[in-house]
Amino acid sequence: MNFLNIRYKLLFLFIVPTLLTLLLFFMILLQSLSEKNNFELTKEYILESIAISKVVHAMQTERGVSSGFLAKNELDMQDTKLLLARDALNKALDDAKYIYLKKQLKDKTILNLLNELDATRKDMDLKSKSISYIKEYYSQKIELLLNYVATIPTFIDDRESRNFVQALVYLSNAKESLGIIRATLNKVFIENELTGYDNSTVEQFLKNYNRNISAFKNSIS
């Protein structure tokens, strides 16, 4: 009888640590899978931020080149700078659309915006547009893209990654503020006229620039 009790006790002492070890193993495995999933999600969000930022950068370049194109006396749609700017934006749009098509998002807002931007640019008769129209068109679309990028950090769990993406948002907004100031001053010099609206635009976006640069500096070490 005592022998059986000892056997059961030994069996119990063997089984319990084994079960605890297996339980711990599965807990570690689940944790690892969770961390892997979080890492993959974070990676996707960072790639999205970079892709949209490249579209914004290419749009800013095309906005400036298009304004310069319209300022010329002889308009040639084969202008080298204009063609290079358009090619760069086409590539940036294709890369961004590929990322969102691969994700198969239920909410198609950003994908629709990218498609609409791609289509309207290609259908636009640049020769028939004014410099003011070009400035407003690109600035409005860039604002929509930056507003979307600003939501991405809220989906990132990892604090360090979230801070870096948020820093990118601040820096992109600061860069766009300078872009609008530049586009406004280009228009002023080309049209040789400074309106009250132009003056207030420069003042407003200079404040936006300073505010975003300050936020950028405070968001990362």
C-alpha positions, 0 to 999 in steps of 0.5 A: 500500500505504501509502495503504491502511495509512493508511486502515485506521489512520484507520478504526481510530482512528475506530471505536475511540473511537466504540465506546468512546463507545457503550460509555460511553453504554450504561454511563451509561444502565444506571446511570441506569436502576438509579438510577431503579429504586432511586429508585422502590423507595425511594419505594415503601418510604417511602410504605409507612412513611407509610401504616402510620404513619398506621394506627398513629396512627389506631389510637392515637386510636381506642384512647383514644376507645374507652376514654373511650367505655366510661367513660361512663354512657350509651353511645351508638354515635353518639358524635361523637368515636368516629365521627370516630376510626373514620372516620379509621382506616377511611380510613387502612386503605383507603389502606394496603390500596390501596398493598399491593394495587397492589404485588401482594405474594407475601407477604400477611402485612401485607395479611392483618393490615390486612384482619383488623384492618378486619374485627374492628373492624367486628364488635366490639361495643364495649359488651360490651368492657372497657377492659382488653380495648380497651387490649390489643387495640389495643396488640397490633395496633399492635405487629405493625404497628410490627414490620413497619415496623421491617423496611422500612429494611433494604430501602432502599439509599439511606443517607439515605432509610434513616436517615430511615425508621429515624428514623420507626420510632424516633419511632413506637415512642416515640409508642406507648410514650407511648400505652400509658402514657396508656391504662394511666393512663386505665384506672387513673383510670377504674377507680380502681385501681392494680395492680402490673401497671399500675405495671410497665407504666408503668415499662417503657414509660417506659424504652422511650420514653426509649430510642427517643427517644435512638435517634431523636436519634442517627439523624438530624442 
